[in-house]
Amino acid sequence: MIQKTKYFTLPQPIVNEEKANPLTKDLYLTEIGEITVEKGTIWGSDTELENHLLAYCTKGDGILLVSGEQVPVTRDQFFIIPQGSSFKFYSEMGAPSQFLAVLFNGGKSFLMGKELRMT
């Protein structure tokens, strides 16, 4: 089970304003929140993401599957899933995992995704 706590989707008029504003159009937020992935469950997207996703693991660990590649993820690591991609995160069987998640977009968002794909 996936639980979204303190999770906010920015209203579309605000996102539209961010897209048009010269100060924010290059990099803006669309959603932000905390995600809990219960032990032994899967968090992911079967469809392509409309925005880029940055997820920072604050608790637990598991395996990220993106672009056919399996990558271990543990506490204090982050990953970025590029717009147009899908992913799956498999939480370890022993404990739940928690993430701070941000969906973002903008003219320069591809640069951020390119530079910070995995750490």
N, CA, C and O atoms as CSV, one atom per row, in Angstrom:
chain,resi,resn,atom,element,x,y,z
A,1,MET,N,N,0.836,-1.179,0.000
A,1,MET,CA,C,0.000,0.000,0.000
A,1,MET,C,C,0.889,1.253,0.000
A,1,MET,O,O,1.922,1.298,0.668
A,2,ILE,N,N,0.473,2.245,-0.746
A,2,ILE,CA,C,1.174,3.517,-0.829
A,2,ILE,C,C,0.325,4.556,-0.091
A,2,ILE,O,O,-0.876,4.682,-0.332
A,3,GLN,N,N,0.963,5.282,0.794
A,3,GLN,CA,C,0.260,6.310,1.546
A,3,GLN,C,C,0.915,7.658,1.268
A,3,GLN,O,O,2.122,7.822,1.442
A,4,LYS,N,N,0.104,8.619,0.836
A,4,LYS,CA,C,0.588,9.978,0.606
A,4,LYS,C,C,0.223,10.806,1.831
A,4,LYS,O,O,-0.956,11.020,2.112
A,5,THR,N,N,1.240,11.271,2.562
A,5,THR,CA,C,0.992,12.127,3.717
A,5,THR,C,C,1.562,13.498,3.418
A,5,THR,O,O,2.621,13.621,2.803
A,6,LYS,N,N,0.866,14.511,3.849
A,6,LYS,CA,C,1.320,15.887,3.592
A,6,LYS,C,C,1.644,16.059,2.114
A,6,LYS,O,O,2.699,16.594,1.773
A,7,TYR,N,N,0.762,15.618,1.244
A,7,TYR,CA,C,1.005,15.619,-0.192
A,7,TYR,C,C,0.127,16.686,-0.843
A,7,TYR,O,O,-1.078,16.745,-0.597
A,8,PHE,N,N,0.742,17.525,-1.675
A,8,PHE,CA,C,0.019,18.633,-2.289
A,8,PHE,C,C,0.269,18.665,-3.790
A,8,PHE,O,O,1.411,18.586,-4.245
A,9,THR,N,N,-0.797,18.780,-4.540
A,9,THR,CA,C,-0.723,19.051,-5.968
A,9,THR,C,C,-1.029,20.521,-6.141
A,9,THR,O,O,-2.077,20.994,-5.702
A,10,LEU,N,N,-0.130,21.248,-6.773
A,10,LEU,CA,C,-0.367,22.674,-6.973
A,10,LEU,C,C,-1.539,22.865,-7.937
A,10,LEU,O,O,-1.625,22.169,-8.948
A,11,PRO,N,N,-2.434,23.796,-7.635
A,11,PRO,CA,C,-3.569,24.059,-8.531
A,11,PRO,C,C,-3.092,24.466,-9.924
A,11,PRO,O,O,-2.080,25.153,-10.062
A,12,GLN,N,N,-3.814,24.047,-10.940
A,12,GLN,CA,C,-3.417,24.298,-12.318
A,12,GLN,C,C,-3.217,25.780,-12.622
A,12,GLN,O,O,-2.287,26.110,-13.358
A,13,PRO,N,N,-4.046,26.701,-12.091
A,13,PRO,CA,C,-3.766,28.129,-12.355
A,13,PRO,C,C,-2.392,28.574,-11.830
A,13,PRO,O,O,-1.742,29.414,-12.454
A,14,ILE,N,N,-1.952,28.034,-10.716
A,14,ILE,CA,C,-0.626,28.385,-10.195
A,14,ILE,C,C,0.462,27.807,-11.095
A,14,ILE,O,O,1.446,28.484,-11.396
A,15,VAL,N,N,0.288,26.552,-11.527
A,15,VAL,CA,C,1.264,25.935,-12.434
A,15,VAL,C,C,1.324,26.732,-13.733
A,15,VAL,O,O,2.411,26.985,-14.253
A,16,ASN,N,N,0.177,27.127,-14.259
A,16,ASN,CA,C,0.160,27.927,-15.498
A,16,ASN,C,C,0.895,29.250,-15.313
A,16,ASN,O,O,1.609,29.704,-16.207
A,17,GLU,N,N,0.715,29.865,-14.142
A,17,GLU,CA,C,1.428,31.117,-13.864
A,17,GLU,C,C,2.934,30.884,-13.772
A,17,GLU,O,O,3.721,31.695,-14.260
A,18,GLU,N,N,3.336,29.769,-13.143
A,18,GLU,CA,C,4.769,29.441,-13.058
A,18,GLU,C,C,5.368,29.252,-14.448
A,18,GLU,O,O,6.490,29.683,-14.712
A,19,LYS,N,N,4.616,28.606,-15.330
A,19,LYS,CA,C,5.089,28.366,-16.693
A,19,LYS,C,C,5.296,29.666,-17.462
A,19,LYS,O,O,6.206,29.768,-18.285
A,20,ALA,N,N,4.454,30.654,-17.193
A,20,ALA,CA,C,4.510,31.919,-17.924
A,20,ALA,C,C,5.460,32.938,-17.303
A,20,ALA,O,O,5.924,33.840,-18.000
A,21,ASN,N,N,5.756,32.820,-16.032
A,21,ASN,CA,C,6.580,33.792,-15.331
A,21,ASN,C,C,8.048,33.626,-15.725
A,21,ASN,O,O,8.580,32.520,-15.626
A,22,PRO,N,N,8.717,34.696,-16.169
A,22,PRO,CA,C,10.122,34.593,-16.577
A,22,PRO,C,C,11.047,34.127,-15.455
A,22,PRO,O,O,12.097,33.546,-15.729
A,23,LEU,N,N,10.675,34.371,-14.199
A,23,LEU,CA,C,11.518,33.955,-13.076
A,23,LEU,C,C,11.380,32.476,-12.739
A,23,LEU,O,O,12.308,31.886,-12.187
A,24,THR,N,N,10.245,31.866,-13.059
A,24,THR,CA,C,10.013,30.481,-12.635
A,24,THR,C,C,9.835,29.497,-13.790
A,24,THR,O,O,9.804,28.288,-13.557
A,25,LYS,N,N,9.718,29.979,-15.024
A,25,LYS,CA,C,9.394,29.079,-16.137
A,25,LYS,C,C,10.472,28.033,-16.417
A,25,LYS,O,O,10.178,26.997,-17.014
A,26,ASP,N,N,11.710,28.283,-16.001
A,26,ASP,CA,C,12.782,27.326,-16.263
A,26,ASP,C,C,12.799,26.143,-15.298
A,26,ASP,O,O,13.319,25.078,-15.629
A,27,LEU,N,N,12.229,26.330,-14.096
A,27,LEU,CA,C,12.189,25.240,-13.119
A,27,LEU,C,C,11.084,25.545,-12.100
A,27,LEU,O,O,11.195,26.481,-11.308
A,28,TYR,N,N,10.021,24.743,-12.136
A,28,TYR,CA,C,8.899,24.978,-11.236
A,28,TYR,C,C,8.348,23.657,-10.710
A,28,TYR,O,O,8.520,22.606,-11.327
A,29,LEU,N,N,7.682,23.731,-9.556
A,29,LEU,CA,C,7.097,22.557,-8.905
A,29,LEU,C,C,5.664,22.351,-9.372
A,29,LEU,O,O,4.952,23.308,-9.677
A,30,THR,N,N,5.248,21.078,-9.423
A,30,THR,CA,C,3.848,20.761,-9.719
A,30,THR,C,C,3.206,19.977,-8.572
A,30,THR,O,O,2.004,20.096,-8.339
A,31,GLU,N,N,4.000,19.179,-7.857
A,31,GLU,CA,C,3.512,18.421,-6.705
A,31,GLU,C,C,4.654,18.268,-5.709
A,31,GLU,O,O,5.827,18.288,-6.083
A,32,ILE,N,N,4.295,18.114,-4.429
A,32,ILE,CA,C,5.303,17.922,-3.390
A,32,ILE,C,C,4.651,17.172,-2.237
A,32,ILE,O,O,3.486,17.409,-1.919
A,33,GLY,N,N,5.400,16.269,-1.611
A,33,GLY,CA,C,4.828,15.555,-0.478
A,33,GLY,C,C,5.708,14.456,0.053
A,33,GLY,O,O,6.865,14.302,-0.338
A,34,GLU,N,N,5.125,13.698,0.954
A,34,GLU,CA,C,5.796,12.560,1.584
A,34,GLU,C,C,5.036,11.292,1.213
A,34,GLU,O,O,3.807,11.250,1.268
A,35,ILE,N,N,5.779,10.270,0.840
A,35,ILE,CA,C,5.199,8.997,0.417
A,35,ILE,C,C,5.708,7.893,1.338
A,35,ILE,O,O,6.908,7.820,1.606
A,36,THR,N,N,4.824,7.045,1.821
A,36,THR,CA,C,5.217,5.856,2.568
A,36,THR,C,C,4.871,4.639,1.716
A,36,THR,O,O,3.736,4.485,1.264
A,37,VAL,N,N,5.862,3.780,1.505
A,37,VAL,CA,C,5.684,2.543,0.749
A,37,VAL,C,C,5.757,1.408,1.770
A,37,VAL,O,O,6.826,1.116,2.305
A,38,GLU,N,N,4.632,0.780,2.034
A,38,GLU,CA,C,4.591,-0.286,3.033
A,38,GLU,C,C,5.543,-1.414,2.648
A,38,GLU,O,O,5.824,-1.626,1.469
A,39,LYS,N,N,6.032,-2.128,3.648
A,39,LYS,CA,C,6.995,-3.210,3.407
A,39,LYS,C,C,6.410,-4.226,2.429
A,39,LYS,O,O,5.245,-4.613,2.517
A,40,GLY,N,N,7.252,-4.635,1.509
A,40,GLY,CA,C,6.866,-5.638,0.528
A,40,GLY,C,C,5.905,-5.164,-0.542
A,40,GLY,O,O,5.316,-5.993,-1.235
A,41,THR,N,N,5.724,-3.867,-0.703
A,41,THR,CA,C,4.819,-3.367,-1.742
A,41,THR,C,C,5.584,-2.557,-2.786
A,41,THR,O,O,6.784,-2.316,-2.655
A,42,ILE,N,N,4.865,-2.146,-3.815
A,42,ILE,CA,C,5.470,-1.476,-4.965
A,42,ILE,C,C,4.882,-0.084,-5.117
A,42,ILE,O,O,3.666,0.097,-5.056
A,43,TRP,N,N,5.762,0.910,-5.319
A,43,TRP,CA,C,5.358,2.273,-5.669
A,43,TRP,C,C,5.871,2.520,-7.070
A,43,TRP,O,O,7.035,2.252,-7.367
A,44,GLY,N,N,5.014,3.026,-7.929
A,44,GLY,CA,C,5.494,3.304,-9.265
A,44,GLY,C,C,4.436,3.828,-10.193
A,44,GLY,O,O,3.326,4.171,-9.786
A,45,SER,N,N,4.805,3.880,-11.437
A,45,SER,CA,C,3.958,4.423,-12.486
A,45,SER,C,C,3.987,3.467,-13.676
A,45,SER,O,O,5.051,3.158,-14.213
A,46,ASP,N,N,2.808,3.006,-14.080
A,46,ASP,CA,C,2.733,2.161,-15.274
A,46,ASP,C,C,2.728,3.001,-16.543
A,46,ASP,O,O,3.013,2.503,-17.632
A,47,THR,N,N,2.404,4.273,-16.393
A,47,THR,CA,C,2.392,5.181,-17.535
A,47,THR,C,C,3.576,6.141,-17.432
A,47,THR,O,O,4.205,6.261,-16.380
A,48,GLU,N,N,3.861,6.805,-18.517
A,48,GLU,CA,C,4.967,7.759,-18.531
A,48,GLU,C,C,4.621,8.975,-17.670
A,48,GLU,O,O,3.499,9.478,-17.713
A,49,LEU,N,N,5.591,9.435,-16.893
A,49,LEU,CA,C,5.390,10.602,-16.037
A,49,LEU,C,C,5.217,11.865,-16.881
A,49,LEU,O,O,5.913,12.048,-17.879
A,50,GLU,N,N,4.294,12.728,-16.481
A,50,GLU,CA,C,4.086,13.999,-17.171
A,50,GLU,C,C,5.115,15.040,-16.746
A,50,GLU,O,O,5.350,16.013,-17.462
A,51,ASN,N,N,5.735,14.835,-15.572
A,51,ASN,CA,C,6.749,15.740,-15.037
A,51,ASN,C,C,7.929,14.914,-14.549
A,51,ASN,O,O,7.840,13.689,-14.481
A,52,HIS,N,N,9.016,15.563,-14.213
A,52,HIS,CA,C,10.168,14.891,-13.622
A,52,HIS,C,C,9.866,14.612,-12.154
A,52,HIS,O,O,9.144,15.375,-11.512
A,53,LEU,N,N,10.414,13.521,-11.620
A,53,LEU,CA,C,10.224,13.167,-10.216
A,53,LEU,C,C,11.566,13.093,-9.523
A,53,LEU,O,O,12.467,12.383,-9.969
A,54,LEU,N,N,11.700,13.832,-8.423
A,54,LEU,CA,C,12.864,13.700,-7.550
A,54,LEU,C,C,12.340,13.075,-6.262
A,54,LEU,O,O,11.424,13.609,-5.636
A,55,ALA,N,N,12.924,11.940,-5.867
A,55,ALA,CA,C,12.508,11.249,-4.643
A,55,ALA,C,C,13.722,11.045,-3.754
A,55,ALA,O,O,14.738,10.501,-4.186
A,56,TYR,N,N,13.606,11.491,-2.496
A,56,TYR,CA,C,14.674,11.362,-1.509
A,56,TYR,C,C,14.204,10.362,-0.450
A,56,TYR,O,O,13.168,10.563,0.184
A,57,CYS,N,N,14.963,9.296,-0.266
A,57,CYS,CA,C,14.607,8.242,0.684
A,57,CYS,C,C,15.006,8.662,2.103
A,57,CYS,O,O,16.183,8.885,2.385
A,58,THR,N,N,14.023,8.766,2.980
A,58,THR,CA,C,14.283,9.155,4.366
A,58,THR,C,C,14.249,7.967,5.323
A,58,THR,O,O,14.680,8.076,6.472
A,59,LYS,N,N,13.733,6.826,4.844
A,59,LYS,CA,C,13.629,5.643,5.705
A,59,LYS,C,C,13.474,4.408,4.832
A,59,LYS,O,O,12.804,4.447,3.800
A,60,GLY,N,N,14.097,3.310,5.253
A,60,GLY,CA,C,13.931,2.043,4.546
A,60,GLY,C,C,14.850,1.909,3.351
A,60,GLY,O,O,15.748,2.721,3.130
A,61,ASP,N,N,14.596,0.858,2.588
A,61,ASP,CA,C,15.355,0.628,1.367
A,61,ASP,C,C,14.603,-0.333,0.473
A,61,ASP,O,O,13.596,-0.921,0.866
A,62,GLY,N,N,15.116,-0.481,-0.749
A,62,GLY,CA,C,14.485,-1.349,-1.724
A,62,GLY,C,C,15.217,-1.279,-3.046
A,62,GLY,O,O,16.378,-0.874,-3.116
A,63,ILE,N,N,14.513,-1.683,-4.094
A,63,ILE,CA,C,15.084,-1.724,-5.438
A,63,ILE,C,C,14.242,-0.839,-6.360
A,63,ILE,O,O,13.016,-0.946,-6.393
A,64,LEU,N,N,14.915,0.028,-7.099
A,64,LEU,CA,C,14.279,0.869,-8.101
A,64,LEU,C,C,14.475,0.215,-9.463
A,64,LEU,O,O,15.588,-0.168,-9.820
A,65,LEU,N,N,13.392,0.091,-10.218
A,65,LEU,CA,C,13.467,-0.419,-11.580
A,65,LEU,C,C,13.073,0.715,-12.518
A,65,LEU,O,O,11.932,1.176,-12.514
A,66,VAL,N,N,14.037,1.155,-13.319
A,66,VAL,CA,C,13.792,2.225,-14.286
A,66,VAL,C,C,14.598,1.938,-15.547
A,66,VAL,O,O,15.781,1.604,-15.473
A,67,SER,N,N,13.962,2.066,-16.688
A,67,SER,CA,C,14.610,1.823,-17.990
A,67,SER,C,C,15.284,0.451,-18.039
A,67,SER,O,O,16.362,0.306,-18.616
A,68,GLY,N,N,14.650,-0.554,-17.434
A,68,GLY,CA,C,15.185,-1.911,-17.450
A,68,GLY,C,C,16.355,-2.139,-16.518
A,68,GLY,O,O,16.909,-3.238,-16.490
A,69,GLU,N,N,16.745,-1.138,-15.760
A,69,GLU,CA,C,17.885,-1.240,-14.846
A,69,GLU,C,C,17.387,-1.313,-13.402
A,69,GLU,O,O,16.503,-0.553,-13.003
A,70,GLN,N,N,17.961,-2.234,-12.621
A,70,GLN,CA,C,17.650,-2.348,-11.201
A,70,GLN,C,C,18.732,-1.635,-10.397
A,70,GLN,O,O,19.924,-1.893,-10.562
A,71,VAL,N,N,18.287,-0.730,-9.522
A,71,VAL,CA,C,19.226,0.057,-8.728
A,71,VAL,C,C,18.814,-0.021,-7.262
A,71,VAL,O,O,17.674,0.299,-6.928
A,72,PRO,N,N,19.729,-0.446,-6.376
A,72,PRO,CA,C,19.386,-0.435,-4.956
A,72,PRO,C,C,19.274,0.998,-4.436
A,72,PRO,O,O,20.067,1.865,-4.805
A,73,VAL,N,N,18.283,1.237,-3.579
A,73,VAL,CA,C,18.073,2.547,-2.975
A,73,VAL,C,C,17.987,2.353,-1.466
A,73,VAL,O,O,17.248,1.496,-0.982
A,74,THR,N,N,18.747,3.155,-0.731
A,74,THR,CA,C,18.727,3.086,0.727
A,74,THR,C,C,18.490,4.488,1.294
A,74,THR,O,O,18.423,5.474,0.560
A,75,ARG,N,N,18.368,4.542,2.589
A,75,ARG,CA,C,18.141,5.805,3.280
A,75,ARG,C,C,19.220,6.830,2.900
A,75,ARG,O,O,20.384,6.478,2.710
A,76,ASP,N,N,18.823,8.078,2.793
A,76,ASP,CA,C,19.694,9.212,2.465
A,76,ASP,C,C,20.200,9.193,1.029
A,76,ASP,O,O,21.206,9.833,0.721
A,77,GLN,N,N,19.518,8.467,0.146
A,77,GLN,CA,C,19.827,8.523,-1.281
A,77,GLN,C,C,18.628,9.125,-2.004
A,77,GLN,O,O,17.507,9.106,-1.496
A,78,PHE,N,N,18.878,9.655,-3.186
A,78,PHE,CA,C,17.775,10.157,-3.992
A,78,PHE,C,C,17.934,9.682,-5.425
A,78,PHE,O,O,19.008,9.259,-5.853
A,79,PHE,N,N,16.836,9.766,-6.146
A,79,PHE,CA,C,16.862,9.454,-7.574
A,79,PHE,C,C,15.924,10.414,-8.293
A,79,PHE,O,O,15.000,10.977,-7.707
A,80,ILE,N,N,16.194,10.580,-9.582
A,80,ILE,CA,C,15.349,11.408,-10.437
A,80,ILE,C,C,14.857,10.535,-11.585
A,80,ILE,O,O,15.636,9.871,-12.269
A,81,ILE,N,N,13.547,10.557,-11.772
A,81,ILE,CA,C,12.934,9.863,-12.905
A,81,ILE,C,C,12.554,10.939,-13.916
A,81,ILE,O,O,11.771,11.836,-13.603
A,82,PRO,N,N,13.102,10.857,-15.123
A,82,PRO,CA,C,12.818,11.900,-16.118
A,82,PRO,C,C,11.372,11.857,-16.616
A,82,PRO,O,O,10.729,10.807,-16.644
A,83,GLN,N,N,10.898,13.016,-17.000
A,83,GLN,CA,C,9.592,13.133,-17.642
A,83,GLN,C,C,9.551,12.164,-18.822
A,83,GLN,O,O,10.534,12.030,-19.552
A,84,GLY,N,N,8.428,11.498,-19.008
A,84,GLY,CA,C,8.287,10.560,-20.117
A,84,GLY,C,C,8.736,9.149,-19.787
A,84,GLY,O,O,8.621,8.256,-20.626
A,85,SER,N,N,9.247,8.928,-18.579
A,85,SER,CA,C,9.679,7.598,-18.146
A,85,SER,C,C,8.678,7.041,-17.148
A,85,SER,O,O,7.865,7.774,-16.586
A,86,SER,N,N,8.749,5.738,-16.938
A,86,SER,CA,C,7.981,5.092,-15.882
A,86,SER,C,C,8.971,4.413,-14.944
A,86,SER,O,O,10.134,4.222,-15.297
A,87,PHE,N,N,8.506,4.045,-13.735
A,87,PHE,CA,C,9.404,3.424,-12.759
A,87,PHE,C,C,8.598,2.551,-11.812
A,87,PHE,O,O,7.372,2.632,-11.741
A,88,LYS,N,N,9.326,1.718,-11.090
A,88,LYS,CA,C,8.763,0.944,-9.993
A,88,LYS,C,C,9.806,0.896,-8.879
A,88,LYS,O,O,10.990,0.674,-9.136
A,89,PHE,N,N,9.356,1.109,-7.631
A,89,PHE,CA,C,10.208,0.961,-6.458
A,89,PHE,C,C,9.619,-0.163,-5.625
A,89,PHE,O,O,8.456,-0.115,-5.223
A,90,TYR,N,N,10.448,-1.190,-5.367
A,90,TYR,CA,C,10.040,-2.351,-4.580
A,90,TYR,C,C,10.595,-2.195,-3.169
A,90,TYR,O,O,11.807,-2.269,-2.964
A,91,SER,N,N,9.717,-1.981,-2.204
A,91,SER,CA,C,10.147,-1.799,-0.821
A,91,SER,C,C,10.561,-3.137,-0.222
A,91,SER,O,O,9.956,-4.171,-0.503
A,92,GLU,N,N,11.589,-3.101,0.597
A,92,GLU,CA,C,12.092,-4.288,1.273
A,92,GLU,C,C,10.961,-4.942,2.093
A,92,GLU,O,O,10.028,-4.264,2.522
A,93,MET,N,N,11.058,-6.246,2.299
A,93,MET,CA,C,10.030,-6.995,3.030
A,93,MET,C,C,10.022,-6.684,4.521
A,93,MET,O,O,8.986,-6.840,5.169
A,94,GLY,N,N,11.155,-6.245,5.089
A,94,GLY,CA,C,11.265,-6.094,6.533
A,94,GLY,C,C,10.723,-4.805,7.109
A,94,GLY,O,O,10.341,-4.776,8.279
A,95,ALA,N,N,10.676,-3.738,6.331
A,95,ALA,CA,C,10.265,-2.448,6.885
A,95,ALA,C,C,9.733,-1.548,5.770
A,95,ALA,O,O,10.119,-1.707,4.612
A,96,PRO,N,N,8.852,-0.606,6.108
A,96,PRO,CA,C,8.372,0.338,5.093
A,96,PRO,C,C,9.472,1.321,4.690
A,96,PRO,O,O,10.456,1.503,5.407
A,97,SER,N,N,9.288,1.935,3.553
A,97,SER,CA,C,10.202,2.974,3.066
A,97,SER,C,C,9.439,4.290,3.006
A,97,SER,O,O,8.233,4.308,2.760
A,98,GLN,N,N,10.152,5.392,3.233
A,98,GLN,CA,C,9.538,6.709,3.138
A,98,GLN,C,C,10.370,7.598,2.221
A,98,GLN,O,O,11.597,7.516,2.180
A,99,PHE,N,N,9.661,8.444,1.491
A,99,PHE,CA,C,10.303,9.349,0.541
A,99,PHE,C,C,9.717,10.748,0.658
A,99,PHE,O,O,8.526,10.913,0.918
A,100,LEU,N,N,10.558,11.746,0.465
A,100,LEU,CA,C,10.107,13.086,0.162
A,100,LEU,C,C,10.126,13.160,-1.359
A,100,LEU,O,O,11.148,12.882,-1.987
A,101,ALA,N,N,9.005,13.532,-1.946
A,101,ALA,CA,C,8.883,13.493,-3.401
A,101,ALA,C,C,8.495,14.865,-3.937
A,101,ALA,O,O,7.669,15.568,-3.355
A,102,VAL,N,N,9.109,15.229,-5.063
A,102,VAL,CA,C,8.817,16.490,-5.733
A,102,VAL,C,C,8.681,16.206,-7.216
A,102,VAL,O,O,9.569,15.608,-7.824
A,103,LEU,N,N,7.570,16.633,-7.798
A,103,LEU,CA,C,7.420,16.600,-9.243
A,103,LEU,C,C,7.688,18.007,-9.743
A,103,LEU,O,O,7.168,18.976,-9.190
A,104,PHE,N,N,8.496,18.122,-10.786
A,104,PHE,CA,C,8.918,19.436,-11.276
A,104,PHE,C,C,9.023,19.423,-12.785
A,104,PHE,O,O,9.057,18.364,-13.411
A,105,ASN,N,N,9.074,20.625,-13.368
A,105,ASN,CA,C,9.191,20.758,-14.811
A,105,ASN,C,C,9.758,22.136,-15.127
A,105,ASN,O,O,10.099,22.896,-14.220
A,106,GLY,N,N,9.855,22.450,-16.388
A,106,GLY,CA,C,10.374,23.745,-16.827
A,106,GLY,C,C,11.458,23.586,-17.871
A,106,GLY,O,O,11.936,22.482,-18.132
A,107,GLY,N,N,11.837,24.701,-18.462
A,107,GLY,CA,C,12.816,24.704,-19.549
A,107,GLY,C,C,14.154,24.080,-19.198
A,107,GLY,O,O,14.788,23.460,-20.052
A,108,LYS,N,N,14.591,24.231,-17.962
A,108,LYS,CA,C,15.889,23.687,-17.558
A,108,LYS,C,C,15.777,22.404,-16.736
A,108,LYS,O,O,16.784,21.904,-16.235
A,109,SER,N,N,14.584,21.874,-16.593
A,109,SER,CA,C,14.399,20.676,-15.778
A,109,SER,C,C,15.121,19.463,-16.362
A,109,SER,O,O,15.543,18.583,-15.612
A,110,PHE,N,N,15.270,19.401,-17.682
A,110,PHE,CA,C,15.995,18.281,-18.288
A,110,PHE,C,C,17.464,18.292,-17.879
A,110,PHE,O,O,18.078,17.235,-17.737
A,111,LEU,N,N,18.028,19.484,-17.690
A,111,LEU,CA,C,19.419,19.560,-17.237
A,111,LEU,C,C,19.588,18.980,-15.845
A,111,LEU,O,O,20.551,18.262,-15.576
A,112,MET,N,N,18.650,19.292,-14.962
A,112,MET,CA,C,18.721,18.760,-13.606
A,112,MET,C,C,18.621,17.240,-13.620
A,112,MET,O,O,19.383,16.556,-12.937
A,113,GLY,N,N,17.691,16.719,-14.390
A,113,GLY,CA,C,17.535,15.275,-14.497
A,113,GLY,C,C,18.768,14.607,-15.083
A,113,GLY,O,O,19.133,13.506,-14.671
A,114,LYS,N,N,19.398,15.251,-16.023
A,114,LYS,CA,C,20.602,14.709,-16.657
A,114,LYS,C,C,21.776,14.682,-15.683
A,114,LYS,O,O,22.525,13.706,-15.628
A,115,GLU,N,N,21.929,15.753,-14.922
A,115,GLU,CA,C,23.060,15.857,-14.005
A,115,GLU,C,C,22.897,15.048,-12.731
A,115,GLU,O,O,23.890,14.586,-12.169
A,116,LEU,N,N,21.673,14.866,-12.262
A,116,LEU,CA,C,21.445,14.269,-10.966
A,116,LEU,C,C,20.660,12.972,-11.034
A,116,LEU,O,O,19.876,12.683,-10.130
A,117,ARG,N,N,20.847,12.195,-12.066
A,117,ARG,CA,C,20.045,10.992,-12.262
A,117,ARG,C,C,20.079,10.076,-11.047
A,117,ARG,O,O,19.015,9.703,-10.555
A,118,MET,N,N,21.228,9.702,-10.549
A,118,MET,CA,C,21.350,8.804,-9.406
A,118,MET,C,C,22.544,9.210,-8.565
A,118,MET,O,O,23.577,9.621,-9.094
A,119,THR,N,N,22.398,9.092,-7.257
A,119,THR,CA,C,23.535,9.293,-6.377
A,119,THR,C,C,23.565,8.196,-5.348
A,119,THR,O,O,24.454,8.173,-4.496
